[in-house]
Amino acid sequence: MKSRWMMVLCLLALMSVPALAQQEKPQEKPPAGMPDMNSPEMQAMMKAMSPGPEHKRLARMAGDWTYTSKMYMAPGAPPMEWGGTMHGEMILDGRYLQAVWKGNLMGQPFEGRAVEGYDNMAKKYVSSWVDNMGTAIMYSTGTCDADGKVCTSTTAADMMDPMTGQMTSTRMVITWKDDKSFNMEMYMKPAGGAETKSMEMMVTKK
């Protein structure tokens, strides 16, 4: 009986050797010139570059949509109505939404392109816009409410209004009715003037 217990103890000792060796083995260092992916700095960088819930909200706009719009050219004047389509898709592994808007405006083909994102560091939604009715690039930043149903953004810098020659700031409000429809309102405020609604748009998913 004594010899049997001695054999069991020897087997247990032999089984524990690899585990002890693994625990005592020093952690391997990354090759020279390569960053340590486990360092706090690299972990923070990985967090900053990873898509999150805000990017999933942007993905709601992916797909094909139609829109109708009213543009208010002057206070008290009837709005000019027009419409068209929008195609949105997520790019760069879900980090940005790329949207292409098309329609017919004032008897001319209209096309505008937007890149929408969420800056994890600044904690703000960010956007750039270009179209064939101008030569400027419009940048804007914004936030959404807790439910993501109402999002408000403003231009990062005042722009020149070609119709008035005045520097103008812009505010846009997107209100989601459900996952397949939203409204967008745009307001303009010339330097030293009052803010007025310049456009409203009703957008529906096909």
C-alpha positions in Angstrom: 0.0 0.0 0.0 2.8 2.4 0.9 4.5 1.8 -2.5 1.2 2.6 -4.3 0.9 6.0 -2.6 4.5 6.8 -3.4 3.8 6.1 -7.1 0.7 8.4 -7.1 2.7 11.2 -5.5 5.5 10.8 -8.1 2.9 11.0 -10.9 1.4 14.1 -9.5 4.8 15.7 -9.2 5.6 14.9 -12.8 2.3 16.4 -14.0 2.9 19.6 -12.2 6.3 20.2 -13.8 5.0 21.6 -17.2 2.5 23.9 -15.4 5.3 25.3 -13.2 7.5 25.7 -16.2 4.8 27.6 -18.1 4.2 29.9 -15.2 7.8 30.7 -14.7 8.4 31.3 -18.5 9.1 35.0 -19.0 6.6 36.8 -21.3 7.9 37.0 -24.8 8.7 40.5 -26.0 7.7 41.8 -29.5 10.4 41.8 -32.1 12.6 44.9 -32.3 10.8 47.8 -34.0 7.3 46.3 -33.4 4.9 47.8 -30.9 3.8 45.9 -27.9 0.1 45.2 -28.6 -0.5 44.7 -24.9 0.8 48.1 -23.8 -1.8 50.6 -22.5 -1.0 52.9 -25.4 -1.7 50.3 -28.1 -4.8 49.2 -26.3 -6.1 52.8 -26.3 -5.3 53.1 -30.0 -7.2 49.9 -30.8 -10.2 51.2 -28.8 -10.1 54.5 -30.7 -10.0 52.8 -34.1 -12.8 50.2 -33.5 -16.4 50.8 -34.7 -18.9 51.0 -31.9 -22.6 51.5 -31.3 -22.6 54.9 -32.9 -21.3 53.4 -36.1 -24.1 50.9 -36.0 -26.5 53.9 -35.9 -24.9 55.3 -39.0 -25.5 51.9 -40.7 -29.2 52.6 -40.6 -28.7 54.8 -43.7 -27.2 52.0 -45.7 -29.4 50.9 -48.6 -31.5 52.6 -51.3 -33.8 55.5 -50.4 -36.1 58.0 -52.1 -36.7 61.6 -51.0 -38.9 64.6 -51.5 -37.6 68.0 -50.6 -38.8 71.6 -50.2 -36.3 74.4 -50.5 -37.2 77.8 -49.1 -35.5 80.5 -51.3 -36.9 83.6 -49.5 -39.0 84.3 -46.4 -42.7 84.2 -47.3 -42.1 82.8 -50.8 -43.6 79.3 -51.7 -40.9 76.6 -51.5 -39.4 74.9 -54.5 -40.1 71.2 -54.5 -37.8 68.5 -55.9 -36.8 64.9 -55.2 -34.6 62.0 -56.0 -32.7 59.0 -54.6 -30.0 58.2 -52.2 -27.7 55.2 -52.0 -25.8 54.6 -48.8 -23.2 52.0 -47.9 -20.8 51.3 -45.0 -17.2 51.4 -46.0 -13.8 50.7 -44.4 -15.1 47.8 -42.3 -18.1 49.6 -40.9 -16.3 52.8 -39.9 -18.0 55.3 -42.3 -21.2 55.7 -44.2 -20.8 56.8 -47.8 -24.0 58.3 -49.3 -24.7 59.4 -52.9 -27.7 61.7 -53.3 -29.1 62.3 -56.8 -32.0 64.3 -58.2 -33.1 67.1 -60.4 -32.7 70.6 -59.0 -33.8 73.8 -60.9 -33.9 71.8 -64.1 -30.4 70.4 -63.8 -29.1 67.0 -62.7 -28.0 67.2 -59.1 -25.5 64.9 -57.3 -24.1 65.2 -53.8 -21.8 62.9 -51.9 -21.4 62.6 -48.1 -19.0 60.7 -45.9 -20.5 60.3 -42.4 -18.6 59.0 -39.4 -18.3 59.0 -35.6 -15.0 60.2 -34.0 -14.4 58.0 -31.0 -11.9 60.5 -29.6 -13.9 63.6 -30.0 -17.2 61.8 -29.1 -18.9 63.5 -32.0 -20.4 62.6 -35.3 -18.5 64.0 -38.2 -19.4 64.6 -41.9 -18.1 66.0 -45.1 -20.2 67.0 -48.1 -19.5 67.9 -51.8 -21.9 68.4 -54.7 -22.0 69.6 -58.3 -23.7 72.9 -57.3 -20.5 74.3 -55.8 -16.8 73.9 -55.3 -16.5 74.0 -51.5 -16.3 71.1 -49.1 -18.6 71.4 -46.1 -17.5 69.9 -42.8 -19.9 69.4 -39.9 -19.9 67.9 -36.4 -22.9 66.8 -34.3 -24.4 64.7 -31.6 -27.5 62.5 -31.1 -29.9 62.1 -28.2 -29.7 59.0 -26.0 -32.0 57.0 -28.3 -30.3 58.1 -31.5 -33.7 59.4 -32.9 -32.8 63.1 -33.1 -29.3 64.1 -34.4 -28.2 67.7 -34.7 -25.1 68.9 -36.5 -23.6 72.3 -37.4 -21.0 73.3 -39.9 -17.5 73.4 -38.5 -16.9 76.8 -40.1 -19.0 79.5 -41.7 -19.5 79.3 -45.5 -20.0 81.9 -48.1 -23.6 81.9 -49.4 -23.2 82.5 -53.2 -26.7 84.0 -53.5 -26.2 86.7 -50.9 -22.4 86.9 -50.7 -22.6 86.6 -46.9 -20.8 84.3 -44.5 -23.4 81.8 -43.3 -23.6 79.0 -40.6 -25.7 75.9 -41.1 -27.6 73.7 -38.7 -29.1 70.3 -39.7 -31.6 68.2 -37.7 -32.3 64.6 -38.6 -35.4 63.0 -36.9 -35.9 59.3 -37.3 -39.6 58.2 -37.5 -38.5 54.5 -37.7 -35.7 52.5 -39.3 -37.1 53.1 -42.7 -37.9 56.8 -42.7 -36.4 60.0 -41.4 -36.8 63.8 -41.9 -34.0 66.3 -42.3 -34.3 70.0 -41.7 -31.7 72.6 -42.6 -31.4 76.0 -41.1 -29.1 78.9 -42.2 -28.0 81.9 -40.3 -26.1 84.7 -42.0 -23.6 86.6 -39.9 -25.4 89.1 -37.7 -28.8 87.8 -38.9 -31.6 85.5 -37.8 -31.8 81.8 -38.4 -34.3 80.6 -41.0 -35.3 77.2 -42.4 -33.8 76.7 -45.8 -34.8 73.2 -46.6 -36.7 70.1 -45.4 -36.5 66.6 -46.7 -38.6 63.5 -46.2 -36.6 60.3 -46.8 -38.0 56.8 -47.2 -36.3 53.5 -47.7 -37.2 51.5 -50.8 
